[in-house]
Each structure stands twice: as C-alpha cells, then as structure tokens.
Amino acid sequence: MAISAKYDVVVVGGGHAGIEAAHAAWKLGVKTALLTMSIDAIGRMSCNPAVGGVAKGQIVRDIDALGGLMGKLTDRAGIQFRMLNKSKGPAVWGPRAQCDMDYYSKCAREALEKCSGLELLEGELSVFTPSISEIDLQLLDGRKISTKTLIITSGTFLASKMYTGLLQSIGGRVGEPSADELSKTLAALKIPLRRLKTGTPSRIDPDSVDFSECEVQHGDIDPWPFSDSTKVPLRNDAVCWITRTTLKTHEILRSGFKDSPMFSGIIKGKGPRYCPSIEDKINRFGDKDGHQLFLEPETASIGRIYINGFSSSLPAEIQLEAIHSIPGLSRAKVCQIGYAVEYDSVDATSLFPTLESKQVSGLYFAGQVCGTSGYEEAAGQGLMAGINAALKVKGESPFILGRSESYIGVMLDDLVNTLLDEPYRMFTSRAEYRLFLRSDNAEKRLKEKAYAIGMLSKEEFAVYESKAVEIAKIRERMRSESGTPEQINEIIDGLGQASVNERTRWVSVLRRPGIEPEKFFKIAFPESTLSRRDKLFILSEEMYAGFFERQEKEIREQRKVEKVRLDENMDYMAIQALSIESRQKLAAARPLSLGQAARVPGIRPVDITVLMHWLENH
C-alpha cells in the first residue's frame, strides 16, 4: 500500500501528553496529526479524574502560561476545586480540581477538533521505519503514512498486562488492547526499555455507600481557576468524603498477600513509591492502624465513586471483603475491581532535554511512557515534545526550560539526567528554587517565552503586558504611598497585632504576617482591577523579598553555565584532560549545555572546569 499522507508531526496516543503535544505542534504552524486507537478515548482519565495538587498544580499553571490546554480543560470539566496547603506559604500552594471524567474527555476532543488543519486519525501504529529526512509509519490495518517527526505518547500500553491476583489479561486499561507491536519496534531500534508498574483502585456504586459514616469534604468557598483565561464561574458543587481502613481491613488484605502478583514476583516492574498500592502501604507501614481514603465522584452525576488511596492488584474476593470492612462501605457494590498494570517504558536518560531520542533523530517520547506518573507530568512533557518537534521541523532552536524557570524544567532535567528505578512523580521538594516557581507567578516566568516561540498570539500577549504594567505601577505606589492609622488598623484587625498610630508605607503593611490580599487591596487600592491571583502574586513577591536576593545570585550563576551550549555530537573521548570515566559518562549522556553536563551523575566540578577551558580553546 502506498503512503496515503505526509505530515510534519505525528503524535501517537490521545492521552494527556498526546493532547498537549498535538495542540502545541499545530499551534506552531506545522502539519500535525494525532493517531489514537480510539477517538472516543481522547483525554480519558484512566485513574482518579482529578487534576493538580501540590507541585502538580504548579505544572498545570506552567502549561497554561505556555499556551497549553490542561488548565482550560480542567476549568471547564471541574466539579470541585480546592487550593491545597493554604495554611503554608504561597510557594507550596497547590490548586486541585475533581473533574467530571466524561466531560473532560469530551472537552479535550472538542478542543482538538476546533484546531483547523489538525487531523485526528483512528488506528494503531504497528511499525515505523526512520530514514534521514522522515519516518515511515505502518498501521496495524495496513495504512501507511510518513512524517518528519514522531512523538510517542503511548502511556501504559506498551506490551502491557493487567493483574488482579493471579489472573492476567492483556491491555493497558480495562477494555483496551496492548500496543505490543509498537513495543517490539522500539526494542528492534535499540531504544532502551524497562518494565514499570502502576495500579488503580476499585470503583463503587454511590447508592451502596453509607455516607453518614464518612467525613464530608467540600470545595473552597471561593475557588481558584487554573487558567488565567477563564472568565466564567467555576462549577464547584461536588462533594467528596473521607474514610479510612481499619485493623480488620489490614488483616483481610494480608490474607491475600500469597496471591499478590506484586509480592509473588509475577510483576517485575516497580511501582510508584509515593503512590503505593494499599497492600504495599500495609506491608511497609505495618505499625499503622489505618490509612486515610478519599471517596471521590468520577462524574457530576456521581455514577461511580473512586476510592482514592486503595489501588490494589489483590484477588477480587480479597479486595471486596476488605472494602466491606471500611466505615461507610460495609454494603458497597463494586462496579469495577482494582487492578495493576505492568508495561514497557523508555529509559528517559536516552532522551535529550527536548525529549528527542538520542538513538533515532526526529523521534520523541512524552508522558507515562517516559517513566512518569500523573496526568500533569504527562501533559507537561507532551507540551514540550510538541513544541520541540515543531521547532525541529521549522529549523529553529530547541525550547528548553531551566530548573529555575518552571516545574516542567525541573521534571525534564531530572528525567534525562537520572536513571530512576520507579515512576517519577513531581514534588515541591524536587525544585531547589521553588520560591520562584509558585502557581501565582507562572505568567511572569513563562508568558514572554511562550510568545517568543509562537505559543501565544499578539492579542493574548498584549493582555498579559497590560496587566504587568498595572502590577508594576501598584508596586511602585506601595513604596511611595502610605496608609492612615485607621486604614491600617482595619486591615490588621483580627490578626492579633498591635494597632498603629502613625502613617505607614503600604509595602510595610503588606509584608506583615497574615495579611489577606483581597482585604488589603480593597482598602489600600480600591480602584485596582487586578485579579485575585495577581494580588496574591504581589503579596508573595513582597513576602519572599528577603529570600530572593540570595537565590537570584545562585540562579544567575546557574544560568551562565546553562547558556553554554554543547554540541550533541561532541567527541568527549578526545578531551584528554578528562578522566576516562568522565569521558565515558559524558559521551553516554550527550548533554546539550554545560549546566546539564554538571548534573550528569558522577561528573565532578573539576570536570566542568576542564570542559570550560576546552571550549574556550576550541
């Protein structure tokens, strides 16, 4: 069969990584197609239909600032919104939303269908053959297409198997097949693969739950949208519930350990340490008398409830008995039993920071296939892979974010430089410059960069610029203008602070502990039209002002070495001043900057000094 179509970018997989990759490539003006096994599965939420959380919410905010879709889709499909960590400083605030999984998928598909020229293809990739200038793709049904670049976002579907106790089945999600042929193709191309594991809990019928035995959890009274473009009120009427396991639950679960595919060694892949199965929790933390569980609706109609914190691959009868021992769930009817998935993933250290393969030019990977967990991590990678594939086609420089610029930058740097033995999950602790990577300053960090590469229109950037000017004016006025004692005492009322009896500059008032931005601006600058997030941004900037100077010096030094570009084909073996071991490590890693070279495991500061001198003289 002859080649039926030619593209600049083909994205394989319609999950959260695939959505962002296809949208970004299309947005940058290259001919793009998204290939998925089922168009109806685009944007499907395999696990908990929730987006965001601590660190994960920051990734979504980064995606939104860069012109991506996830924040907008979440605002449309969200049914409960909460800001996590509000008792702590803004640097670790994490926006989170429970979504209607069906409506999220519908919104994602509609968003892609509105992209004029972006083609949605239904089918399964079987084999692809790279050449110097293009990659030929053959689908399982015999169709052939070609592309200049290929982005694989296959999630957990590569050579995937599902486990419930000793029962095994082929597939990466209930009712959906495994991508076995694609996995074989990658192995034949010498793409390094490894086995990983993930899991999902049982879903239960809400009519069978006694919610009177559970703690109610409502959304925030005044919810925060993810996207700065969202102007309509958010739906925030869904209720979640909290319960917990008991000693009886643990006893029941332990009785099934002998038939656990994880403990028996049937599953070879390692699961996420920070999102363990319930049996793993009990095995690792045997001294605990209970583990908190969240009962979260999958849709606005509450057709099914997701038991967050109870993922399991134990036999179905053990899972059911254990569920019935949990307060509120004694009569629970299970709609779908929990299961584990074992799948092939790509060793991310075989990728450049652009997510392009070091083995095959023009081949990119993004999402869970790179060894990560979470919708947000996947979407961030998809966005970057889509941008960089499009830039490669256009002959433009790659787009790489540094560790001081975004959580996405931290994640990609971690992935490509460190060989992980478990699925990667983002935490605020991974970001050494997290004071600069807050959810409230994503626009400041990334909007200009997004506009420079074409991810934002002139109109969109003009809106941001106008707001930035207003913020700058307000901050200048805060330093030159002062408030009366009456105004200030009204602001600090209820904070347990001594009243003032003289005029005080507004900036000094805002820096006081416990100041509520909305109340402050209502009294100090009542004419301001800034959004609530803009006001929080100003508060955060002033709150952390004393820490910024020290960290900014570190960041400036870091950026100096990040700006020193290295040829991906540099002959490190020719640099005799480096040790043999260092030459081998650098030759294997093929870093794209001096900064990345410094983060290659085993590379010493003296090696970087040698590299700098070598670059100066060659």
BASEBA-473514 format. One record per residue (C-alpha): x, y, z. Coordinates in steps of 0.5 Angstrom, whole numbers, padded with zeros to 4 digits, always signed. Layout:
N
XYZ/...
//
This chain:
618
+0000+0000+0000/+0003+0007-0002/+0004+0012+0003/-0003+0016+0004/-0001+0022+0007/+0005+0026+0010/+0006+0030+0016/+0011+0035+0020/+0009+0032+0026/+0005+0025+0028/+0003+0024+0035/+0002+0017+0037/-0003+0017+0043/-0009+0021+0045/-0008+0022+0053/-0006+0028+0057/+0001+0028+0054/-0001+0027+0047/-0007+0032+0047/-0002+0038+0049/+0004+0035+0044/-0001+0035+0038/-0004+0042+0040/+0003+0045+0041/+0005+0043+0034/-0001+0045+0031/+0000+0052+0034/+0007+0053+0032/+0004+0052+0025/+0007+0045+0022/+0002+0040+0019/+0000+0035+0025/-0004+0029+0026/-0006+0025+0032/-0006+0018+0032/-0010+0014+0037/-0013+0007+0038/-0020+0011+0039/-0022+0018+0038/-0027+0017+0044/-0021+0015+0049/-0018+0022+0048/-0017+0025+0054/-0019+0019+0058/-0018+0019+0065/-0015+0012+0067/-0014+0013+0074/-0017+0019+0079/-0021+0024+0075/-0017+0030+0079/-0012+0035+0076/-0007+0039+0080/-0005+0038+0087/+0002+0040+0091/+0007+0041+0085/+0003+0038+0080/-0002+0044+0080/+0004+0048+0079/+0006+0044+0073/-0001+0046+0070/+0000+0053+0072/+0006+0053+0068/+0002+0049+0062/-0003+0055+0062/+0002+0060+0062/+0006+0057+0056/-0001+0057+0052/-0003+0049+0053/-0010+0046+0054/-0010+0043+0061/-0012+0049+0065/-0017+0051+0061/-0020+0044+0060/-0020+0043+0068/-0024+0049+0069/-0029+0047+0064/-0030+0040+0067/-0028+0041+0074/-0034+0040+0079/-0030+0041+0086/-0024+0046+0087/-0019+0046+0093/-0013+0050+0094/-0008+0045+0098/-0003+0048+0103/-0006+0054+0104/-0004+0054+0112/+0003+0055+0109/+0007+0060+0105/+0004+0061+0097/+0011+0058+0095/+0008+0051+0096/+0000+0052+0095/-0003+0047+0090/-0009+0048+0086/-0013+0042+0085/-0020+0040+0082/-0024+0034+0082/-0027+0033+0075/-0032+0030+0071/-0028+0025+0067/-0033+0024+0062/-0034+0032+0061/-0026+0033+0061/-0025+0028+0055/-0031+0031+0051/-0028+0038+0052/-0021+0035+0050/-0024+0032+0044/-0027+0039+0042/-0021+0043+0043/-0017+0039+0038/-0023+0039+0033/-0023+0046+0033/-0016+0046+0031/-0017+0047+0024/-0012+0043+0020/-0010+0038+0026/-0012+0031+0024/-0015+0026+0028/-0013+0019+0026/-0016+0013+0029/-0012+0007+0029/-0006+0003+0032/+0002+0004+0030/+0005-0002+0029/+0012-0001+0026/+0016+0005+0024/+0022+0006+0020/+0026+0012+0021/+0031+0015+0015/+0035+0021+0014/+0029+0026+0013/+0023+0022+0015/+0020+0017+0019/+0015+0012+0015/+0009+0009+0019/+0005+0003+0018/-0001+0002+0022/-0004-0005+0024/-0009-0004+0019/-0004-0004+0013/-0005+0004+0012/+0002+0008+0011/+0004+0015+0013/+0010+0019+0014/+0012+0024+0018/+0018+0029+0019/+0018+0028+0027/+0014+0023+0031/+0012+0023+0038/+0010+0017+0042/+0006+0018+0048/+0003+0011+0049/+0002+0012+0056/+0002+0005+0060/+0000+0001+0053/+0007-0002+0051/+0007-0009+0052/+0002-0008+0058/-0001-0013+0062/-0006-0012+0068/-0007-0016+0074/-0012-0018+0079/-0009-0023+0084/-0006-0029+0080/-0011-0027+0074/-0007-0024+0068/-0010-0020+0062/-0007-0016+0056/-0008-0009+0056/-0006-0002+0059/-0013+0000+0061/-0020-0004+0062/-0023-0006+0055/-0017-0003+0051/-0011-0007+0048/-0004-0007+0049/+0001-0004+0044/+0005-0010+0043/+0008-0009+0036/+0010-0002+0038/+0014-0004+0044/+0017-0009+0039/+0019-0004+0034/+0022+0000+0039/+0026-0006+0042/+0029-0007+0035/+0031+0000+0034/+0035-0001+0041/+0031+0004+0045/+0033+0002+0052/+0026+0000+0055/+0025-0002+0062/+0019-0005+0066/+0015-0001+0071/+0008-0002+0074/+0002+0002+0076/-0005+0001+0079/-0012+0003+0080/-0017+0002+0086/-0024-0001+0085/-0030+0004+0083/-0036+0003+0087/-0044+0005+0087/-0045+0011+0091/-0052+0008+0092/-0049+0003+0096/-0045+0008+0101/-0047+0010+0108/-0044+0017+0108/-0046+0018+0115/-0040+0014+0117/-0035+0019+0113/-0033+0026+0114/-0035+0031+0108/-0030+0035+0104/-0033+0041+0101/-0029+0045+0095/-0027+0052+0097/-0032+0057+0098/-0028+0062+0093/-0025+0057+0088/-0019+0059+0084/-0019+0057+0077/-0013+0054+0073/-0013+0058+0067/-0012+0066+0067/-0016+0066+0061/-0022+0063+0065/-0027+0069+0066/-0034+0065+0067/-0036+0062+0074/-0033+0055+0076/-0037+0049+0078/-0036+0047+0085/-0042+0044+0088/-0039+0037+0088/-0038+0033+0095/-0032+0028+0097/-0032+0024+0103/-0026+0022+0108/-0026+0015+0111/-0020+0010+0113/-0018+0003+0113/-0018-0001+0120/-0014-0006+0123/-0019-0011+0120/-0018-0009+0113/-0011-0010+0114/-0012-0017+0117/-0016-0018+0111/-0011-0015+0106/-0005-0019+0109/-0009-0026+0108/-0009-0025+0100/-0001-0023+0100/+0000-0030+0098/-0004-0029+0092/-0001-0022+0090/+0003-0021+0083/+0007-0016+0087/+0009-0020+0093/+0010-0027+0089/+0015-0024+0084/+0010-0024+0078/+0010-0017+0077/+0018-0015+0076/+0016-0008+0074/+0017-0003+0080/+0011+0002+0082/+0011+0009+0085/+0014+0009+0092/+0010+0016+0093/+0003+0013+0091/+0003+0006+0093/-0002+0000+0093/-0006-0001+0099/-0002-0008+0100/+0004-0004+0100/+0002+0001+0105/+0000-0004+0110/+0007-0008+0108/+0011-0002+0109/+0008+0001+0115/+0005-0005+0119/+0005-0001+0125/-0001+0004+0123/-0008+0002+0125/-0011+0006+0119/-0010+0009+0112/-0014+0015+0110/-0018+0014+0104/-0022+0019+0100/-0029+0018+0096/-0029+0022+0090/-0034+0022+0085/-0032+0021+0078/-0037+0025+0074/-0042+0030+0076/-0048+0025+0076/-0044+0021+0081/-0045+0015+0077/-0039+0012+0081/-0034+0013+0086/-0027+0013+0086/-0023+0010+0093/-0017+0014+0093/-0012+0011+0097/-0014+0004+0095/-0011+0002+0089/-0010-0006+0089/-0008-0012+0085/-0010-0017+0090/-0015-0022+0088/-0022-0019+0087/-0025-0023+0093/-0020-0020+0098/-0021-0013+0095/-0028-0014+0096/-0028-0017+0103/-0023-0011+0105/-0027-0006+0102/-0033-0008+0106/-0029-0007+0113/-0028+0000+0112/-0033+0005+0115/-0039+0007+0110/-0037+0001+0106/-0040-0005+0109/-0045-0006+0104/-0041-0003+0098/-0043-0005+0091/-0036-0006+0087/-0037-0003+0079/-0030-0004+0077/-0025-0008+0081/-0018-0005+0082/-0012-0008+0078/-0005-0007+0077/-0002-0005+0070/+0006-0007+0068/+0008-0004+0062/+0014-0002+0058/+0017+0005+0059/+0023+0008+0056/+0029+0010+0060/+0029+0017+0060/+0036+0018+0060/+0037+0016+0053/+0033+0023+0051/+0035+0030+0050/+0032+0035+0055/+0028+0036+0049/+0025+0029+0049/+0028+0027+0043/+0031+0020+0043/+0039+0020+0042/+0038+0014+0038/+0033+0016+0033/+0033+0023+0030/+0026+0026+0030/+0023+0021+0035/+0020+0024+0041/+0017+0021+0047/+0013+0024+0053/+0008+0022+0058/+0008+0016+0062/+0012+0012+0057/+0018+0016+0060/+0017+0013+0067/+0013+0018+0070/+0006+0018+0074/+0001+0023+0074/-0003+0027+0068/+0000+0033+0070/+0007+0031+0069/+0005+0027+0062/+0002+0034+0060/+0008+0038+0061/+0012+0033+0057/+0007+0033+0052/+0007+0040+0051/+0015+0041+0051/+0016+0035+0046/+0010+0038+0041/+0014+0045+0042/+0021+0042+0040/+0018+0037+0035/+0015+0043+0031/+0021+0048+0032/+0026+0042+0029/+0021+0042+0023/+0022+0049+0022/+0029+0049+0023/+0029+0053+0030/+0033+0053+0036/+0030+0048+0041/+0026+0050+0047/+0029+0048+0054/+0027+0051+0061/+0032+0051+0066/+0031+0049+0073/+0030+0056+0076/+0024+0057+0071/+0019+0052+0072/+0017+0046+0075/+0017+0043+0068/+0024+0045+0067/+0026+0041+0074/+0022+0035+0072/+0025+0034+0065/+0032+0036+0068/+0031+0030+0073/+0028+0025+0068/+0034+0026+0063/+0040+0026+0068/+0038+0021+0073/+0036+0014+0072/+0030+0012+0076/+0028+0005+0078/+0021+0008+0080/+0016+0012+0076/+0017+0019+0077/+0013+0024+0081/+0013+0031+0082/+0014+0034+0089/+0016+0041+0091/+0022+0039+0095/+0025+0037+0088/+0025+0044+0086/+0031+0048+0089/+0028+0055+0087/+0021+0053+0089/+0020+0060+0092/+0021+0063+0085/+0016+0057+0082/+0010+0059+0085/+0003+0058+0082/+0002+0065+0082/+0008+0068+0078/+0007+0063+0072/+0005+0068+0068/+0011+0073+0070/+0016+0067+0069/+0013+0064+0062/+0009+0068+0058/+0014+0072+0055/+0018+0066+0053/+0011+0063+0050/+0010+0069+0046/+0017+0069+0043/+0016+0062+0040/+0009+0063+0038/+0005+0059+0043/+0001+0066+0045/-0002+0071+0040/+0000+0078+0040/-0007+0079+0043/-0006+0074+0049/+0001+0077+0050/-0002+0084+0050/-0007+0083+0055/-0001+0080+0060/+0003+0086+0058/-0002+0091+0060/-0003+0087+0067/+0004+0087+0068/+0004+0095+0067/-0001+0095+0072/+0002+0091+0077/+0009+0095+0077/+0005+0101+0078/+0002+0099+0084/+0008+0096+0087/+0011+0103+0086/+0006+0106+0089/+0006+0102+0095/+0013+0104+0096/+0012+0111+0096/+0005+0112+0099/+0002+0111+0106/-0004+0109+0109/-0007+0112+0115/-0007+0109+0122/-0015+0108+0121/-0014+0104+0115/-0008+0100+0117/-0012+0098+0124/-0018+0096+0119/-0013+0091+0115/-0010+0088+0121/-0016+0087+0125/-0017+0080+0128/-0009+0078+0126/-0007+0079+0134/-0002+0085+0132/-0002+0092+0136/-0005+0097+0133/-0001+0103+0130/-0002+0110+0131/+0002+0113+0125/+0002+0113+0118/+0006+0107+0115/+0008+0106+0108/+0003+0101+0104/+0009+0096+0103/+0011+0095+0110/+0004+0094+0112/+0003+0088+0106/+0009+0085+0109/+0006+0084+0116/+0004+0076+0117/-0003+0074+0116/-0005+0080+0111/-0011+0078+0107/-0009+0081+0100/-0016+0082+0098/-0018+0086+0104/-0011+0090+0103/-0013+0092+0096/-0020+0094+0098/-0017+0099+0103/-0011+0101+0100/-0012+0101+0093/-0020+0100+0092/-0019+0103+0084/-0015+0097+0082/-0018+0092+0077/-0012+0086+0079/-0015+0079+0079/-0014+0075+0086/-0008+0071+0083/-0005+0078+0081/-0006+0081+0088/-0003+0074+0091/+0003+0075+0087/+0004+0082+0089/+0004+0079+0096/+0008+0073+0095/+0014+0078+0092/+0014+0082+0098/+0013+0076+0103/+0019+0073+0100/+0023+0079+0098/+0028+0078+0103/+0030+0071+0101/+0030+0073+0093/+0037+0076+0093/+0041+0070+0095/+0037+0066+0091/+0038+0070+0085/+0045+0070+0086/+0045+0063+0085/+0040+0063+0079/+0045+0068+0076/+0051+0063+0076/+0047+0057+0074/+0044+0061+0068/+0051+0062+0066/+0053+0055+0065/+0046+0053+0062/+0048+0058+0057/+0054+0055+0055/+0051+0050+0049/+0055+0044+0048/+0054+0040+0041/+0050+0034+0042/+0056+0030+0038/+0062+0033+0042/+0068+0028+0042/+0069+0028+0049/+0074+0022+0048/+0078+0027+0045/+0079+0031+0051/+0085+0028+0055/+0085+0032+0061/+0078+0029+0063/+0079+0022+0066/+0077+0016+0062/+0071+0015+0067/+0068+0022+0066/+0069+0022+0058/+0065+0016+0058/+0059+0019+0062/+0059+0025+0058/+0059+0021+0052/+0054+0017+0054/+0049+0023+0057/+0051+0027+0051/+0049+0034+0055/+0046+0040+0051/+0049+0045+0056/+0055+0046+0061/+0049+0046+0066/+0046+0039+0064/+0053+0036+0064/+0055+0039+0071/+0048+0035+0073/+0050+0028+0070/+0051+0023+0076/+0059+0022+0077/+0061+0029+0074/+0065+0033+0078/+0066+0040+0079/+0073+0040+0076/+0071+0036+0070/+0066+0042+0069/+0072+0047+0070/+0076+0043+0065/+0070+0043+0060/+0070+0050+0060/+0077+0051+0059/+0077+0046+0053/+0071+0050+0050/+0075+0057+0051/+0081+0054+0047/+0077+0050+0041/
//
